[in-house]
Amino acid sequence: MYIDSSEWVMVPNVFGMATYSDGGLMSTKPYTCGSNYLLKMSNYKKGEWSETWDDLYWNFINKNREFFKKNPRMSMMVSMYDRQKLDKKNRDALIELVSLYGDVNVLKEAEKLLPQDQAIKSALQFLNQLDQALKNNQIKVSYDLSDIRGYQYHNGLVFSVYADQCYSPIALGGRYDNIGASFGRNRPATGFTMDLKNIVTLFPNGKKAKAILLNGPPKSTVIKKDNTITNKITLV
């Protein structure tokens, strides 16, 4: 127990993440969820409470729709609410999508939980092929099937690159095929950006360059017998 824990635990975890009472200073979205997430993260069993919980969740989304529509990570839930004509199976699959993140096993779980749609099958097959190719190059990969970027021009795979001892991505990128059609060049395209400030922090500290240290105050001088004036210096 630390006497200062109220500042570094209560503020970010309770005020920021749990209650969102700081308005988004510490987290990018309110921590709300449907019953599927609770079933996954606890020992609760599915029951009558599940439907009640989901009804309350969707009511909360609709009640605060103007706020959620402006949040890149939650706007999808408003669209889902507006498509309530979906049958319960597909609606539950969309809610489940939010919790599908992790290693390659997530792709297998997605095959069981998501609708048997050909586009979904093709996308999951592509990700499995990609996973195998990256593993052959000893690259560790994790997947987040509900990641929504703020950039609307991406129309395929998007990725983030992380490094040890760096809390945020050092590179971000993705596919944006056919974006050049507006400029007369309709062709496949992909790209990425790198954060040089984060990359620089990953380099080991080299030897510090030597500097000049004056012996005494900066303006101190030594008068020699031949009347020449000089500063007495030392390399450190």
C-alpha positions as CSV (number, residue, x, y, z in Angstrom):
1,M,0.0,0.0,0.0
2,Y,1.4,3.4,-1.0
3,I,0.4,6.6,0.6
4,D,0.4,8.3,-2.8
5,S,-1.7,5.6,-4.5
6,S,-4.8,7.9,-4.8
7,E,-2.9,9.9,-7.4
8,W,-1.4,7.2,-9.6
9,V,-4.1,4.5,-9.2
10,M,-7.4,6.2,-8.4
11,V,-7.1,9.0,-10.9
12,P,-6.2,7.0,-14.1
13,N,-8.0,3.7,-13.2
14,V,-11.1,4.8,-11.4
15,F,-11.7,8.4,-12.6
16,G,-10.3,7.9,-16.0
17,M,-11.0,4.3,-17.1
18,A,-13.9,3.0,-14.9
19,T,-16.1,6.1,-14.6
20,Y,-14.8,8.2,-17.5
21,S,-15.4,11.2,-15.3
22,D,-12.3,13.0,-16.6
23,G,-14.0,13.3,-20.0
24,G,-11.4,11.2,-21.9
25,L,-8.0,12.5,-20.6
26,M,-6.8,9.1,-19.6
27,S,-8.7,6.7,-21.9
28,T,-9.9,6.9,-25.5
29,K,-13.4,5.5,-24.8
30,P,-15.8,4.8,-21.9
31,Y,-15.4,1.3,-20.5
32,T,-18.9,-0.1,-21.4
33,C,-19.7,-3.6,-22.5
34,G,-22.4,-6.1,-23.3
35,S,-22.9,-9.4,-21.5
36,N,-20.6,-11.3,-23.8
37,Y,-17.6,-9.5,-22.5
38,L,-18.6,-10.2,-18.9
39,L,-19.1,-13.9,-19.7
40,K,-15.6,-14.0,-21.2
41,M,-13.9,-12.1,-18.3
42,S,-15.7,-13.7,-15.3
43,N,-17.1,-16.9,-14.0
44,Y,-20.7,-15.8,-14.6
45,K,-23.0,-18.1,-16.5
46,K,-25.4,-17.0,-19.3
47,G,-28.9,-16.5,-18.0
48,E,-31.8,-14.1,-17.9
49,W,-29.5,-11.4,-16.6
50,S,-27.7,-11.4,-20.0
51,E,-30.6,-10.1,-22.0
52,T,-31.4,-7.5,-19.3
53,W,-27.7,-6.4,-19.3
54,D,-27.7,-6.1,-23.1
55,D,-30.9,-4.1,-23.2
56,L,-29.4,-1.7,-20.7
57,Y,-26.2,-1.5,-22.7
58,W,-28.0,-0.7,-26.0
59,N,-30.2,1.8,-24.2
60,F,-27.1,3.5,-22.9
61,I,-25.6,3.6,-26.4
62,N,-28.7,5.2,-27.8
63,K,-29.2,7.6,-25.0
64,N,-25.7,8.9,-25.5
65,R,-25.5,8.4,-29.3
66,E,-24.3,12.0,-30.1
67,F,-21.3,11.5,-27.8
68,F,-20.5,8.1,-29.1
69,K,-20.8,9.1,-32.8
70,K,-17.9,11.4,-32.3
71,N,-15.7,8.7,-30.7
72,P,-13.8,6.7,-33.4
73,R,-13.8,3.6,-31.2
74,M,-17.5,3.7,-30.3
75,S,-19.2,5.1,-33.4
76,M,-19.6,1.6,-34.7
77,M,-21.9,0.7,-31.8
78,V,-24.3,3.5,-32.7
79,S,-24.4,2.2,-36.3
80,M,-25.1,-1.3,-34.9
81,Y,-27.9,0.1,-32.8
82,D,-29.5,1.7,-35.9
83,R,-29.4,-1.7,-37.6
84,Q,-31.4,-3.5,-35.0
85,K,-33.3,-5.3,-37.7
86,L,-30.4,-7.8,-37.6
87,D,-31.3,-11.1,-36.1
88,K,-30.1,-11.8,-32.6
89,K,-27.3,-14.2,-33.8
90,N,-25.7,-11.6,-36.0
91,R,-26.2,-8.8,-33.4
92,D,-24.5,-10.9,-30.8
93,A,-21.6,-11.6,-33.2
94,L,-21.0,-7.9,-33.8
95,I,-20.9,-7.4,-30.0
96,E,-18.5,-10.3,-29.7
97,L,-16.2,-8.7,-32.3
98,V,-15.2,-6.1,-29.7
99,S,-13.5,-8.7,-27.5
100,L,-11.8,-10.6,-30.4
101,Y,-8.1,-9.6,-29.8
102,G,-5.0,-11.6,-29.1
103,D,-2.8,-14.2,-30.8
104,V,-3.6,-16.3,-33.8
105,N,-6.2,-18.3,-31.8
106,V,-8.5,-15.3,-32.0
107,L,-8.8,-16.0,-35.7
108,K,-10.1,-19.5,-35.0
109,E,-12.5,-18.2,-32.4
110,A,-13.8,-15.6,-35.0
111,E,-14.5,-18.4,-37.4
112,K,-16.9,-19.9,-34.9
113,L,-18.5,-16.7,-33.6
114,L,-18.9,-14.6,-36.7
115,P,-21.5,-15.1,-39.5
116,Q,-20.6,-17.6,-42.2
117,D,-20.2,-14.8,-44.8
118,Q,-17.9,-15.3,-47.7
119,A,-16.2,-11.9,-47.2
120,I,-15.5,-12.7,-43.6
121,K,-14.2,-16.2,-44.4
122,S,-11.8,-14.7,-47.0
123,A,-10.6,-12.0,-44.6
124,L,-9.9,-14.6,-41.9
125,Q,-8.1,-16.8,-44.4
126,F,-5.9,-13.9,-45.5
127,L,-5.0,-13.2,-41.9
128,N,-4.1,-16.8,-41.2
129,Q,-1.8,-16.8,-44.3
130,L,-0.3,-13.5,-43.1
131,D,0.3,-15.0,-39.7
132,Q,2.2,-18.0,-41.1
133,A,4.4,-15.8,-43.3
134,L,5.3,-13.5,-40.4
135,K,6.0,-16.4,-38.1
136,N,8.5,-17.8,-40.6
137,N,10.3,-14.5,-40.2
138,Q,10.1,-14.7,-36.3
139,I,7.8,-11.7,-36.0
140,K,5.4,-11.8,-33.1
141,V,1.9,-10.8,-34.1
142,S,-1.3,-10.1,-32.3
143,Y,-4.7,-9.3,-33.8
144,D,-7.5,-6.9,-32.9
145,L,-10.6,-7.5,-35.1
146,S,-12.4,-4.4,-33.9
147,D,-9.6,-1.9,-34.3
148,I,-11.0,1.2,-36.0
149,R,-8.6,3.9,-37.1
150,G,-9.5,7.5,-37.4
151,Y,-8.3,7.5,-41.1
152,Q,-11.3,6.8,-43.4
153,Y,-9.2,6.0,-46.5
154,H,-7.9,2.6,-45.3
155,N,-9.8,-0.2,-47.1
156,G,-7.9,-3.3,-46.0
157,L,-5.4,-4.5,-43.4
158,V,-4.1,-1.9,-41.0
159,F,-1.2,-2.5,-38.6
160,S,0.8,-1.1,-35.8
161,V,4.4,-1.9,-35.0
162,Y,5.6,-2.1,-31.4
163,A,9.0,-2.5,-29.8
164,D,10.3,-3.5,-26.4
165,Q,10.5,-0.7,-23.8
166,C,8.3,1.6,-25.9
167,Y,4.8,2.3,-24.7
168,S,3.3,3.5,-28.0
169,P,3.6,2.3,-31.7
170,I,6.8,3.2,-33.5
171,A,5.0,2.7,-36.9
172,L,1.4,2.8,-38.2
173,G,0.2,1.8,-41.6
174,G,-2.2,0.0,-43.8
175,R,-3.7,-0.5,-47.3
176,Y,-5.5,2.2,-49.1
177,D,-6.1,0.7,-52.6
178,N,-7.6,2.8,-55.3
179,I,-7.3,6.1,-53.3
180,G,-5.4,7.5,-56.3
181,A,-8.5,7.2,-58.6
182,S,-9.4,10.8,-57.9
183,F,-6.0,11.8,-59.3
184,G,-6.2,9.6,-62.4
185,R,-4.0,6.8,-61.0
186,N,-6.2,4.0,-59.8
187,R,-3.8,1.4,-58.4
188,P,-3.1,-0.7,-55.3
189,A,-1.3,1.2,-52.5
190,T,0.0,0.8,-49.0
191,G,2.2,2.8,-46.7
192,F,3.2,3.6,-43.2
193,T,4.4,6.4,-40.9
194,M,7.2,6.1,-38.3
195,D,7.5,8.1,-35.1
196,L,11.2,9.1,-35.0
197,K,10.8,10.5,-31.4
198,N,9.9,7.0,-30.2
199,I,12.5,5.3,-32.3
200,V,15.3,7.5,-30.9
201,T,14.5,6.4,-27.4
202,L,15.2,2.8,-28.3
203,F,18.9,3.4,-29.1
204,P,21.4,2.7,-26.4
205,N,23.0,5.7,-24.8
206,G,26.4,6.3,-26.4
207,K,29.4,8.0,-24.8
208,K,28.7,11.6,-23.9
209,A,30.7,14.1,-25.9
210,K,33.4,15.9,-23.9
211,A,32.7,19.5,-22.9
212,I,34.8,22.3,-21.7
213,L,34.6,23.1,-18.0
214,L,36.1,26.4,-16.7
215,N,38.0,26.2,-13.5
216,G,36.1,28.7,-11.4
217,P,33.4,31.1,-12.4
218,P,32.9,31.4,-16.2
219,K,34.5,34.9,-16.2
220,S,37.6,34.0,-14.1
221,T,40.9,34.6,-15.8
222,V,44.5,33.9,-15.2
223,I,47.0,36.7,-15.8
224,K,50.4,35.4,-16.7
225,K,53.8,37.2,-16.2
226,D,53.9,38.1,-19.8
227,N,50.7,40.0,-19.3
228,T,48.7,37.6,-21.5
229,I,45.2,36.7,-20.3
230,T,43.7,33.3,-20.6
231,N,41.0,31.1,-19.2
232,K,42.0,28.0,-17.4
233,I,40.0,25.1,-18.8
234,T,39.6,21.3,-18.3
235,L,38.1,18.7,-20.5
236,V,35.5,16.6,-18.8
